[in-house]
Amino acid sequence: MTGTDALAIREMLVPDDVERVTALYRESANWHAQSWPDRFEVPLGEQFGIWQADGFVLVADADGEIVGMVSAEMVDGPAVWVGDVIVTAAARRNGVGELLMHAVEEWARQRGATHIGLQVYVDNGPARSLYGKLGYVDDHIKMRRTL
Ligand SMILES: CC(C)(COP(=O)(O)OP(=O)(O)OC[C@H]1O[C@@H](n2cnc3c(N)ncnc32)[C@H](O)[C@@H]1OP(=O)(O)O)[C@@H](O)C(=O)NCCC(=O)NCCS
């Protein structure tokens, strides 16, 4: 895939898109486990919690092929909390992630949200670059140590 011209950002259809969105989650879970074997295990199971009551999932549809997704929900603030942003490996660096994030921001604005929050691992370079490019700044830092 090159560019985003043939791409449609739309709400996930249930049940039609469930299998393909689950495949994206599985791919992301594998990628996380390879990148950070001390934090993640493979397989992660089948339940990924993508259908929250106040949440929604947008997918990037490239002519019938789902190449990316983002999940988000309204929280107090009013604000939007972004849960997962995933672009399939073959479609990365084409602007899909950026397009998905813009779509979430539009969704949030339409519902009166005043800001957007999300969580990212400090060493997830691609994701941090994406969020940084879009104007996200560090807020609070979660810490851990190995025992
Ligand atoms: C993070 C992720 C969603 C980015 O999706 P993407 O479609 O490749 O991102 P885009 O093509 O829209 O890139 C937009 C910007 O993000 C940054 N970026 C994205 N991937 C990058 C990479 N591998 N290295 C450096 N910067 C990167 C760049 O600033 C880029 O702008 P540019 O192309 O003008 O340089 C994708 O890499 C992914 O699915 N990763 C695995 C899942 C994950 O970690 N999700 C985030 C969890 S918090």
The ligand as an ORCA input file, in Angstrom:
! r2SCAN-3c Opt
* xyz 0 1
  C       2.496      3.423     15.724
  C       1.773      3.037     14.430
  C       0.279      2.988     14.697
  C       2.063      4.139     13.372
  O       1.253      3.893     12.235
  P       1.708      4.370     10.771
  O       0.529      4.242      9.870
  O       2.934      3.684     10.360
  O       2.045      5.908     11.014
  P       2.056      7.068      9.902
  O       2.520      6.521      8.604
  O       0.740      7.763      9.924
  O       3.184      8.021     10.459
  C       2.888      9.333     10.934
  C       4.106      9.845     11.663
  O       4.421      9.007     12.769
  C       5.842      8.915     12.910
  N       6.268      7.518     12.682
  C       5.473      6.477     12.351
  N       6.207      5.338     12.278
  C       7.466      5.672     12.581
  C       8.691      4.945     12.669
  N       8.724      3.608     12.435
  N       9.816      5.596     13.017
  C       9.791      6.941     13.244
  N       8.662      7.703     13.151
  C       7.524      7.073     12.841
  C       6.429      9.861     11.889
  O       6.532     11.140     12.480
  C       5.356      9.869     10.827
  O       5.357     11.037     10.046
  P       6.251     11.103      8.699
  O       5.853      9.931      7.855
  O       5.897     12.424      8.122
  O       7.671     10.993      9.145
  C       2.300      1.693     13.866
  O       3.702      1.703     13.827
  C       1.840      0.466     14.661
  O       0.766     -0.091     14.413
  N       2.674     -0.015     15.622
  C       2.332     -1.231     16.383
  C       1.191     -1.003     17.369
  C       1.526      0.103     18.341
  O       2.605      0.142     18.928
  N       0.553      1.008     18.535
  C       0.680      2.104     19.455
  C       0.361      1.646     20.825
  S       0.466      2.994     21.968
*
